């Protein structure tokens, strides 16, 4: 019986450790310059050429080209777990090229991504009736986040006691 409990505890520990794996590999994260802020790059991308960054955001468009897959992303700050923050905070848009094929049915508008890449400069494209100056990077590694449910996107406005929390209570106020 004691052996079975020890085996079960060891198995649970392994599962918990595996659940804490980073979304971007450690080797790529070590190359990232965490002092570079998105707003600084947005102002002058040429000053940060060949620097590695870790950015995240929400996909606006996905285009498969001869060179690879081009993503237009609305930048969002990252949480401690490297996931994009929900809400309206953003520093602007950027373009990221993946050297390969990403299925546009998966990497579609509204999906959240975290990516590590190398800044290559600026790219100017039409955005409605203006010329928009996008920071442009080449993706080294990308992570597509699972779609969040409405319950995880909208935190409760105040604390509910245990049995009435989130979706367990049928009268939970959604905004």
C-alpha positions as CSV (number, residue, x, y, z in Angstrom):
1,X,0.0,0.0,0.0
2,X,2.8,2.4,0.9
3,X,4.6,1.7,-2.4
4,X,1.4,2.5,-4.3
5,X,1.0,5.8,-2.5
6,X,4.6,6.7,-3.3
7,X,4.2,5.7,-6.9
8,X,1.0,7.8,-7.2
9,X,2.7,10.8,-5.5
10,X,5.7,10.6,-7.9
11,X,3.4,10.4,-10.9
12,X,1.4,13.4,-9.8
13,X,4.6,15.3,-9.3
14,X,5.8,14.5,-12.8
15,X,2.4,15.6,-14.3
16,X,2.6,18.9,-12.4
17,X,6.1,19.6,-13.5
18,X,5.2,18.9,-17.1
19,X,2.3,21.3,-16.9
20,X,4.7,24.2,-16.0
21,X,6.6,23.9,-19.3
22,X,7.3,27.2,-21.0
23,X,5.4,28.0,-24.2
24,X,8.6,29.1,-25.9
25,X,11.7,26.8,-25.6
26,X,14.4,27.8,-23.1
27,X,17.0,28.0,-25.8
28,X,15.1,30.6,-27.7
29,X,14.1,32.5,-24.5
30,X,17.8,32.9,-23.6
31,X,18.4,34.7,-26.9
32,X,15.6,37.2,-26.2
33,X,16.5,40.7,-25.0
34,X,13.8,41.4,-22.4
35,X,14.9,45.0,-22.0
36,X,13.5,45.9,-25.4
37,X,10.0,47.4,-25.2
38,X,7.5,47.3,-28.0
39,X,6.8,51.0,-28.0
40,X,10.5,51.7,-28.5
41,X,10.7,49.3,-31.5
42,X,7.5,50.8,-32.8
43,X,9.0,54.3,-32.9
44,X,12.3,53.2,-34.5
45,X,12.5,49.5,-35.7
46,X,15.8,50.0,-37.6
47,X,17.6,50.8,-34.3
48,X,16.7,47.3,-33.1
49,X,17.6,45.2,-36.2
50,X,18.8,41.7,-35.5
51,X,17.6,41.8,-31.9
52,X,15.5,39.0,-30.5
53,X,12.2,39.8,-28.8
54,X,9.3,38.0,-27.2
55,X,5.9,39.5,-28.1
56,X,2.3,38.4,-28.0
57,X,-1.0,39.6,-29.2
58,X,-4.1,38.9,-31.2
59,X,-4.0,37.8,-34.9
60,X,-5.7,40.3,-37.3
61,X,-4.9,38.6,-40.6
62,X,-3.0,35.6,-41.9
63,X,-1.6,35.4,-45.4
64,X,0.3,32.4,-46.9
65,X,3.0,33.7,-49.3
66,X,5.9,32.2,-51.2
67,X,8.3,33.2,-48.4
68,X,6.1,31.7,-45.6
69,X,3.1,32.8,-43.6
70,X,2.7,36.5,-42.8
71,X,0.8,37.4,-39.6
72,X,-0.5,40.8,-38.8
73,X,-0.8,41.0,-35.0
74,X,-2.2,43.5,-32.6
75,X,0.4,43.7,-29.9
76,X,-0.7,42.9,-26.3
77,X,1.4,42.9,-23.1
78,X,2.3,39.4,-21.8
79,X,1.4,37.9,-18.5
80,X,3.9,36.1,-16.3
81,X,3.0,32.9,-18.1
82,X,3.7,34.6,-21.4
83,X,0.1,34.7,-22.5
84,X,-1.3,37.9,-24.1
85,X,-3.3,40.0,-21.6
86,X,-7.0,40.4,-22.4
87,X,-8.4,43.9,-22.7
88,X,-7.8,47.0,-24.8
89,X,-4.2,47.8,-23.9
90,X,-1.9,47.6,-27.0
91,X,1.1,49.4,-28.4
92,X,0.0,48.9,-32.0
93,X,0.4,46.4,-34.8
94,X,3.3,44.4,-36.1
95,X,4.0,42.0,-38.9
96,X,5.7,38.6,-38.3
97,X,6.8,36.2,-41.0
98,X,6.9,32.4,-40.2
99,X,9.4,30.6,-42.5
100,X,6.9,27.8,-43.4
101,X,3.3,27.1,-43.6
102,X,0.7,27.9,-40.9
103,X,-2.8,26.9,-41.5
104,X,-5.0,30.0,-41.8
105,X,-8.0,28.1,-40.5
106,X,-6.1,27.7,-37.2
107,X,-4.2,31.0,-37.1
108,X,-7.3,33.0,-37.8
109,X,-8.5,36.4,-36.7
110,X,-9.0,36.8,-33.0
111,X,-6.6,33.9,-31.9
112,X,-3.9,34.8,-29.4
113,X,-0.3,34.0,-30.0
114,X,3.1,34.4,-28.3
115,X,6.1,34.4,-30.5
116,X,9.9,34.9,-30.3
117,X,11.5,36.5,-33.3
118,X,14.2,38.6,-34.8
119,X,13.5,42.2,-35.7
120,X,14.4,43.0,-39.3
121,X,13.2,46.5,-39.6
122,X,10.1,48.3,-40.8
123,X,7.5,47.4,-43.5
124,X,5.0,50.0,-44.8
125,X,1.6,48.7,-45.9
126,X,-1.8,50.3,-46.5
127,X,-4.2,50.2,-43.6
128,X,-7.5,51.5,-44.9
129,X,-6.5,54.9,-46.2
130,X,-3.2,55.4,-44.5
131,X,0.3,54.1,-44.8
132,X,1.0,52.2,-41.6
133,X,4.6,51.6,-40.5
134,X,4.8,48.0,-39.0
135,X,7.7,46.7,-37.1
136,X,8.6,43.5,-39.0
137,X,10.1,40.4,-37.6
138,X,11.0,36.8,-38.5
139,X,9.5,34.2,-36.2
140,X,11.8,31.8,-34.5
141,X,9.1,30.1,-32.5
142,X,5.4,30.6,-32.1
143,X,2.7,29.4,-29.7
144,X,-1.0,29.5,-30.5
145,X,-3.1,29.8,-27.4
146,X,-6.3,27.8,-27.0
147,X,-9.5,29.9,-27.4
148,X,-10.6,31.3,-24.0
149,X,-14.2,30.8,-22.9
150,X,-16.2,33.8,-21.9
151,X,-15.9,32.8,-18.3
152,X,-12.1,33.0,-18.3
153,X,-12.1,36.3,-20.2
154,X,-14.5,38.2,-17.8
155,X,-13.5,38.1,-14.2
156,X,-16.2,38.4,-11.6
157,X,-16.9,42.0,-10.5
158,X,-16.7,40.9,-6.9
159,X,-16.1,37.8,-4.9
160,X,-18.7,35.1,-4.8
161,X,-18.6,32.4,-2.1
162,X,-17.6,28.9,-3.1
163,X,-20.8,27.4,-4.4
164,X,-21.8,30.5,-6.4
165,X,-18.6,31.0,-8.3
166,X,-18.4,31.4,-12.1
167,X,-20.5,29.0,-14.1
168,X,-21.8,27.0,-11.1
169,X,-24.2,29.8,-10.4
170,X,-26.8,30.2,-13.1
171,X,-27.3,33.9,-12.4
172,X,-23.7,34.9,-12.9
173,X,-23.7,38.4,-14.5
174,X,-22.0,38.4,-17.9
175,X,-21.0,41.8,-19.3
